Amino acid sequence: MLQVEQLTKSFGDRVLFSDISFSIERGQKVGLIAPNGTGKSTLMRILLGREPQDSGTISYERDIKQAFLPQLPDLPETGTILEACFSPYDPVAQLTLAWEIAVEAGDSQTMERLLPEMEAKGAWHYEQRAKEILGALGIH
């Protein structure tokens, strides 16, 4: 799914990592654990193409979708907490968000249009689970 070969990244004289190689296969779960300031976030930005590496290659399996949850998310200044929780990379999350917006606006035409897709994709469970999690955190 992901192949990294001889990846190197430095900032001036400070070498964050040098010639690292690894692969991640479909279905594997991976944790990246290291002290603060050692390059974990930089590595993630490089893997996502948001920052260049000094050398090395990164190869993704064809048609793979990438998503990244940053340490400090860029949250919108307006809207609801529920809206901020729905990933722009998840079509079911976006469908659920569209439903929530239509309900709050009392937009019955949009709700009627979205209803079959909500049913087909099981989006009711998604919305309910998000609300349960927020409720458990004391956020409403």
N, C-alpha and C positions, 0 to 999 in steps of 0.2 A: 504494500500500500504506500509506504514511504521508504525511500532509500537515501541516506546521507553519507557522503564519502569525503573524507579529509577536509572537513569544514574548519575554517580558521577565522577568528574575529579578534581584532585589536582596536584599542583606542589609544593612539599615540604609542608610547612605550609599554602600555599595560595590555598584556595578552589575556583575553577572557577565556578563550579555548583555542587549542591548536590541533589540527589534523584529527578531529573526532569523526568517527564513522559509526553508524548504527542503522538499523532498519526496524520498521514496525509493520507487522503483518496484520491482515484483516482479523478482527476479533480480539487482538491483544489489548490489554489495558496497561498503560504506562504512567508512572509517576516520575516527576522530575524534582528531586530534592537536593538542595545545596544551600549553603549559607547565603545571606543577603549580599548582593553586589558581585556575585560570581558569574553572572551572565545568563541566568535562566530566562528572564524576560527578553533579553536581546536575542537569544536563540529562538524563542517563539516568534519574535518579529521577523527574523530572517527566514524561518520556515514558512511564514505566511507571505513572504515577499514584500514586507513593509520596510525592510532595512537590508542593505546589501552585505554580503559576506566578503571577507578579504580574499578567500580562495575556497575551493571545494565545490562539490555539486550536490544538488537536491533534486530528486526525481520522485514525482507522485504518480500513482496508478492513474490511468486514464479515467476521466469523468468523476474524479473524487471531489466531494464538496468539503470545504474547509470552514470552520467556525472557531472563533476565539473569544473567550470571556476575559477581558482585561482586568488587572488588579484594581484599577481605578476607572470604572466605566464612565463614559461621557453621557450622563443622564440628562434628559430634556428638562427644561425649566418649567414647562407646562404639561398638563395631562395628569393621569393617575398613576399610582404606583403599579397597578396591574398592567397598564400600558407599557411601562418601562421594563417590566419583567418578560415581555414577549419578544423572543429573538426574531430579528429581521430575516434570519436564515432558515427559519422553520415555517413552512407553509401552513401547518395546522395552527401554530401560534398566531400567525398573521390573520388567518380566517377567524379565529376566536376573538382577536382584537377588533376586527371589522364588525363582528357581531355585537360586541360590547359597546362600541361607538354608536351603532345603529339603535341599540336598545336605549342608551342614555339620551339619544336625540329623538326617540320616539318615531324613528324612520321605518314604518311598517313595510314599505316597498322593498327596502334593502334587506330587512329581516326575512321577508318572504323569498327573496332571491337567494339569500344565503342558507336558508333552512335545509334544503336538500343536501347541500355540500357539508353542512355541519353534521347531519345525520350520517352521511356516507363515510366521513373521515373520523367519526367518533370524537368530534371536537368538544362535546359536552363534558366528557371526562377530563379533558385537558384544562378547561376553564375551572371546573370544580376543584381539581387538584391544586392549581395555582392559588385559588382562594383559600383552600385549606392550609397551605403552606404559609401564606401571608397571615392568616388568622392565628396560626400557631406561633408566629413571630410577634403577634400583637399589633399587626399592621392591617388596617381596614381601608 
